[in-house]
Amino acid sequence: MSSLPALPVVIALLFAGMMCLGMGNGAVFQLVPQVFHKEIGIVTGIVGAAGGIGGFFLPNILGSLKELTGSYTFGFFLTISLFVLIVFLCLVVSQLKRKKVLINHTISES
């Protein structure tokens, strides 16, 4: 049988989690003007809308999966799998961009 941790521990973990989420949110919105110089407004809107869509659909999907399977485990594994896939894709795209910049730099020096 499991038990909940003490209330101060829960509050500390909740506070730490919210700090991490806040830092991530701030970082995303600080990167927009650095990457999209001319389209700051529209990209900021798209990023905000994507966050809103994720905030709406993710709890519904997790709830549906819990009703379907009787456990949150599958939903969390699905979320973690999607996260790992997205990190992998970000790394691949980053490497492709670096190679493209290196090739363009080499060509311009020739």
C-alpha positions as CSV (number, residue, x, y, z in Angstrom):
1,M,0.0,0.0,0.0
2,S,1.4,3.4,-0.9
3,S,1.2,6.6,1.0
4,L,1.6,10.2,0.2
5,P,4.7,12.1,1.3
6,A,4.5,14.8,4.0
7,L,2.8,18.0,3.0
8,P,6.0,20.2,3.2
9,V,7.7,17.7,0.8
10,V,4.7,17.9,-1.6
11,I,4.7,21.7,-1.5
12,A,8.5,21.9,-2.1
13,L,8.2,19.6,-5.1
14,L,5.3,21.5,-6.5
15,F,7.2,24.8,-6.1
16,A,10.3,23.3,-7.8
17,G,8.2,21.9,-10.6
18,M,6.4,25.2,-11.2
19,M,9.8,27.0,-11.2
20,C,11.0,24.7,-13.9
21,L,7.9,25.1,-16.0
22,G,8.2,28.9,-15.6
23,M,11.8,28.9,-16.7
24,G,10.9,26.8,-19.8
25,N,8.1,29.1,-20.7
26,G,10.3,32.2,-20.4
27,A,13.0,30.6,-22.5
28,V,10.6,29.8,-25.3
29,F,9.3,33.3,-25.5
30,Q,12.8,34.8,-25.3
31,L,14.0,32.6,-28.3
32,V,11.2,33.7,-30.6
33,P,12.6,37.2,-31.4
34,Q,16.1,35.8,-31.8
35,V,15.0,33.3,-34.4
36,F,12.1,35.1,-36.1
37,H,13.2,38.7,-36.5
38,K,10.3,39.9,-38.7
39,E,7.5,37.6,-37.7
40,I,7.7,38.1,-33.9
41,G,4.0,38.7,-33.4
42,I,2.7,35.8,-35.4
43,V,5.2,33.3,-34.1
44,T,4.5,34.4,-30.5
45,G,0.8,33.8,-31.2
46,I,1.5,30.4,-32.7
47,V,3.6,29.4,-29.7
48,G,1.0,30.5,-27.3
49,A,-1.8,28.7,-29.2
50,A,0.3,25.5,-29.3
51,G,0.7,25.8,-25.5
52,G,-3.0,26.3,-25.1
53,I,-3.8,23.3,-27.3
54,G,-1.4,21.1,-25.4
55,G,-2.9,22.3,-22.1
56,F,-6.4,21.4,-23.3
57,F,-5.8,18.1,-25.1
58,L,-3.1,16.4,-23.0
59,P,-5.3,16.1,-19.8
60,N,-8.2,14.8,-21.9
61,I,-5.9,12.2,-23.6
62,L,-4.4,11.1,-20.3
63,G,-7.9,10.8,-18.8
64,S,-9.2,8.8,-21.7
65,L,-6.2,6.5,-21.6
66,K,-6.7,6.0,-17.9
67,E,-10.4,5.1,-18.4
68,L,-9.4,2.7,-21.2
69,T,-6.5,1.0,-19.4
70,G,-7.5,1.6,-15.8
71,S,-4.0,3.1,-15.1
72,Y,-2.1,6.3,-15.7
73,T,1.0,4.2,-16.6
74,F,0.4,3.9,-20.4
75,G,-0.4,7.6,-20.7
76,F,2.8,8.6,-18.9
77,F,4.9,6.2,-21.0
78,L,3.3,7.7,-24.1
79,T,4.1,11.2,-22.9
80,I,7.7,10.3,-22.1
81,S,8.0,8.5,-25.5
82,L,6.8,11.6,-27.4
83,F,9.2,13.8,-25.4
84,V,12.1,11.5,-26.2
85,L,11.1,11.5,-29.9
86,I,10.9,15.3,-30.0
87,V,14.3,15.7,-28.3
88,F,15.8,13.3,-30.8
89,L,14.2,15.2,-33.7
90,C,15.5,18.5,-32.3
91,L,19.0,17.1,-32.1
92,V,18.8,15.8,-35.7
93,V,17.5,19.1,-37.1
94,S,20.2,21.0,-35.2
95,Q,22.9,18.8,-36.6
96,L,21.5,19.2,-40.2
97,K,21.5,23.0,-39.7
98,R,25.1,22.9,-38.5
99,K,26.2,20.9,-41.5
100,K,24.4,23.3,-43.8
101,V,26.0,26.3,-42.2
102,L,29.4,24.6,-42.4
103,I,28.9,23.8,-46.1
104,N,27.8,27.3,-46.9
105,H,30.7,28.8,-44.9
106,T,33.2,26.5,-46.8
107,I,31.7,27.4,-50.2
108,S,31.8,31.1,-49.4
109,E,35.5,30.9,-48.5
110,S,36.3,29.1,-51.8
